[in-house]
Amino acid sequence: MSDIAIIGTGKLGTNLGYALTQKGHRITALSDRSLSSAQESQQLIGQGEYGNDNQYAARQGQWIILTVPDDAIEAVAKELASSDIVGQDKFFFHCSGLLTTECLIPLEESGALIASIHPVQSFPEKKPDPNAFQEIYFGLEGMGEALQLAIGITRQLGGKHIILEAQNKPLYHIACSIASNFLTTLLDTATELLSHGGLTNSEASQVLYPLVQGTLQNVKKFSAGKALTGPVVRGDEVTIAKHLDALRNYSELRELYIKIAHRSLQIAKREKILSADKLKSMEVLLGGK
């Protein structure tokens, strides 16, 4: 098992560090520009020296995992590459879903092995979830020994992996953001609409959760396109018209509804759910777009 240093002690870094200790690895050092954050993560993980000296932390690990914000990765890589700590026995990983290993090139030029490893999961809090990485996917990018090690790490954590080409990472990351972040935004929007209808936020969440859970199960079973239901893909113009009328005093939400409905119509067309005439009349109802 390996000695690991984590630079960046936010939600991901803390959850990842804890999960790795449960697989027999040792967290030797934790570094963050916020000393209190590093100390908190050390207490949650239960291992490692904590501080805000990135170079000192990197000296303590064979694997160095950068879980700093995307816009800080390149600067941290350059900082570490300028020191005397980088060698062929060091593996550096960053966990950005968007950025490629290009931002770690200064480390590679100094003799290190590099790859990126991005868990396709959200981490709402620093308190570690023992099952956070079970059965999830990791998006991996890199080459050679570092990529093979990244594959091994995902397997140890109970996950699966896909290997990404560098040029495809932006689209991959957008897809992850839509599926996670934008889904949350849509659910917040649905909660807001129910609150306008007299429900509290707590009541709205209780009403919507079983619906969302069932929808996700249907997507898993049938695929997103085939699981799509509702008045748009039924071609129910009367219902859509009533929806639009009910949203007349909520212009921003009405515009969002129309845009998503148009996207649903594209799915209905692809899946051959509606006739050409019905698709055309629905498009007219939704504004002729």
C-alpha positions in Angstrom: 0.0 0.0 0.0 1.1 3.6 -0.6 1.8 6.8 1.2 -0.5 9.5 -0.1 -0.5 13.3 0.2 -3.6 15.3 -0.6 -3.4 18.9 -1.6 -6.7 20.6 -1.3 -8.9 19.6 1.6 -12.4 20.3 0.4 -15.3 17.9 0.2 -13.8 15.7 -2.5 -10.3 15.6 -1.1 -11.6 14.6 2.3 -14.0 11.9 1.1 -11.3 10.5 -1.2 -8.6 10.5 1.5 -10.9 8.7 3.9 -11.9 6.1 1.3 -8.3 5.4 0.5 -7.5 4.8 4.1 -10.3 2.2 4.2 -8.4 0.3 1.5 -5.2 0.2 3.5 -3.4 3.2 2.1 -1.9 5.8 4.4 -2.6 9.5 4.2 0.7 11.0 5.2 0.0 14.7 4.7 -2.9 17.1 4.0 -2.3 20.6 2.7 -4.6 23.5 2.1 -4.3 27.3 2.0 -6.9 27.3 4.8 -5.1 25.7 7.9 -8.5 25.2 9.6 -9.8 23.2 6.6 -6.7 21.0 6.6 -7.0 20.4 10.3 -10.7 19.6 10.0 -10.0 17.1 7.2 -7.2 15.5 9.3 -9.7 14.9 12.1 -12.3 13.4 9.7 -9.8 11.2 7.9 -8.0 10.3 11.1 -4.5 10.3 9.5 -1.8 12.7 8.2 0.1 15.8 9.1 -1.9 18.9 8.2 -0.6 22.3 7.1 -0.5 24.8 4.3 2.9 24.0 2.8 2.2 22.2 -0.5 5.9 21.3 -1.0 6.3 19.8 2.4 3.1 17.7 1.9 4.2 16.4 -1.4 7.5 15.2 0.0 5.5 12.9 2.4 3.7 11.0 -0.3 4.5 8.7 -3.2 1.1 9.5 -4.7 0.1 13.2 -4.6 -3.5 13.9 -5.3 -4.5 17.5 -6.2 -8.1 18.3 -5.2 -7.7 22.0 -5.4 -10.1 24.1 -7.6 -9.6 23.9 -11.3 -8.1 27.3 -11.6 -5.4 26.5 -9.1 -4.2 23.2 -10.5 -1.6 24.6 -12.9 -0.2 27.0 -10.4 0.2 24.3 -7.8 1.8 22.0 -10.4 4.3 24.7 -11.3 5.0 25.3 -7.6 5.7 21.7 -6.9 7.7 21.2 -10.1 10.0 24.1 -9.2 11.1 22.2 -6.0 13.4 19.3 -5.5 10.7 16.9 -4.5 9.7 15.6 -8.0 11.1 12.3 -9.2 10.3 9.2 -11.0 8.9 7.5 -7.9 6.2 10.2 -7.6 2.7 10.0 -9.1 0.6 13.1 -9.4 -3.1 13.1 -10.1 -5.6 15.9 -10.4 -9.3 15.3 -10.0 -10.8 17.9 -12.5 -13.5 16.6 -14.8 -12.7 19.4 -17.2 -9.0 19.9 -17.3 -6.6 17.4 -18.9 -3.1 16.3 -17.8 -1.7 19.2 -19.8 -1.8 21.3 -16.7 0.5 18.8 -14.9 3.1 18.9 -17.7 5.6 20.9 -15.5 5.6 17.9 -13.1 6.1 15.4 -15.9 9.0 17.4 -17.3 10.6 17.2 -13.8 10.3 13.4 -13.9 6.9 12.6 -12.4 4.2 10.4 -13.7 0.8 12.1 -14.3 -2.9 11.4 -14.9 -6.3 12.8 -14.1 -8.9 10.9 -12.1 -12.4 12.3 -11.8 -15.2 10.6 -9.8 -18.6 11.0 -11.4 -20.3 11.8 -8.1 -21.3 14.8 -6.1 -20.0 15.4 -2.6 -22.3 17.7 -0.6 -20.3 17.6 2.6 -16.8 17.0 4.0 -18.0 14.3 6.4 -16.9 11.2 4.6 -19.5 8.8 3.2 -18.1 5.2 3.4 -20.0 4.3 0.3 -19.3 7.4 -1.8 -17.3 5.6 -4.4 -19.0 2.3 -4.6 -20.3 1.4 -8.1 -19.7 4.9 -9.5 -17.7 5.7 -12.6 -14.4 7.6 -12.8 -13.3 9.5 -15.9 -9.6 8.8 -16.4 -7.2 10.6 -18.7 -3.4 10.1 -19.1 -1.0 7.5 -20.4 1.3 4.8 -19.3 2.0 3.7 -15.8 0.1 6.6 -14.2 -3.1 5.7 -16.1 -2.7 2.1 -15.1 -2.3 3.1 -11.5 -5.5 5.3 -11.8 -7.4 2.3 -13.1 -6.2 0.3 -10.1 -7.3 3.0 -7.7 -10.8 3.1 -9.1 -11.1 -0.6 -8.7 -9.8 -0.6 -5.1 -12.5 2.0 -4.3 -15.2 -0.2 -5.7 -15.8 1.9 -8.8 -15.7 1.5 -12.6 -13.9 3.6 -15.1 -14.0 5.1 -18.6 -10.8 6.3 -20.3 -11.2 9.8 -21.9 -9.4 11.4 -24.8 -8.1 14.8 -23.8 -10.2 16.6 -26.4 -13.4 15.0 -25.2 -13.1 16.1 -21.5 -15.1 19.4 -21.9 -18.1 17.5 -23.4 -17.8 14.9 -20.7 -17.7 17.5 -18.0 -20.7 19.4 -19.4 -22.7 16.1 -19.5 -21.8 15.4 -15.8 -22.8 19.0 -14.9 -26.2 18.7 -16.6 -27.0 15.4 -15.1 -26.0 16.5 -11.5 -26.0 20.3 -11.1 -28.8 21.1 -13.6 -31.0 18.3 -12.3 -30.7 19.9 -8.8 -31.5 23.3 -10.4 -34.6 21.8 -12.1 -35.7 20.2 -8.8 -35.3 23.5 -7.0 -37.5 25.1 -9.8 -40.1 22.4 -9.3 -40.0 23.1 -5.5 -40.5 26.8 -6.2 -43.6 26.2 -8.3 -45.1 24.0 -5.6 -44.4 26.7 -3.0 -46.4 29.1 -5.2 -49.1 26.5 -5.0 -49.2 26.6 -1.2 -46.8 23.9 -0.2 -43.8 24.4 2.1 -40.3 23.5 0.7 -40.3 20.5 3.0 -43.7 19.3 1.7 -42.6 19.9 -1.9 -39.5 17.8 -1.4 -41.5 15.0 0.0 -43.9 15.1 -2.9 -41.2 15.2 -5.6 -38.7 12.7 -4.2 -40.6 9.5 -5.0 -41.3 10.9 -8.5 -37.7 11.6 -9.2 -36.6 8.3 -7.7 -39.0 6.4 -9.9 -37.9 8.4 -13.0 -34.3 7.6 -12.4 -35.1 3.9 -12.0 -36.9 4.1 -15.4 -34.0 5.8 -17.0 -31.7 3.1 -15.7 -34.0 0.4 -17.0 -35.0 1.8 -20.3 -32.6 4.7 -21.2 -33.4 8.4 -20.9 -35.1 8.7 -24.3 -37.4 5.7 -23.8 -38.2 6.6 -20.2 -39.5 10.1 -21.1 -43.2 10.5 -20.3 -45.6 13.4 -19.9 -47.7 15.8 -21.9 -45.1 16.9 -24.3 -44.2 13.4 -25.7 -47.9 12.5 -25.6 -48.7 15.5 -27.8 -51.2 16.7 -25.3 -51.7 20.3 -26.6 -54.5 21.1 -24.2 -52.4 20.4 -21.1 -49.4 22.2 -22.5 -51.5 25.3 -23.3 -52.8 25.2 -19.7 -49.3 24.9 -18.4 -48.2 28.0 -20.4 -51.2 29.9 -19.2 -50.5 29.0 -15.5 -46.9 30.3 -16.0 -48.0 33.7 -17.5 -47.0 35.5 -14.4 -43.6 33.7 -14.1 -41.9 34.8 -17.3 -38.4 33.3 -16.4 -39.9 29.9 -15.5 -42.2 30.0 -18.5 -39.2 30.6 -20.8 -37.3 27.7 -19.1 -40.4 25.4 -19.5 -40.6 26.2 -23.3 -36.9 25.5 -23.9 -37.0 22.2 -22.1 -40.3 21.3 -23.8 -38.6 21.9 -27.2 -35.8 19.6 -26.2 -38.4 17.0 -25.2 -39.9 17.3 -28.6 -36.6 16.6 -30.2 -36.4 13.4 -28.2 -40.0 12.5 -29.2 -38.9 13.0 -32.8 -35.8 10.8 -32.4 -37.8 8.1 -30.7 -40.6 8.3 -33.4 -43.2 8.8 -30.6 -45.1 11.6 -32.4 -46.2 12.0 -36.0 -44.8 14.8 -38.1 -48.1 16.7 -38.0 -48.3 16.5 -34.3 -44.7 17.6 -33.9 -45.4 20.6 -36.1 -48.5 21.7 -34.1 -46.6 21.3 -30.8 -43.8 23.5 -32.1 -46.3 26.1 -33.1 -47.9 25.9 -29.6 -44.5 26.4 -28.0 -43.7 29.4 -30.0 -42.9 28.2 -33.5 -39.3 27.3 -32.6 
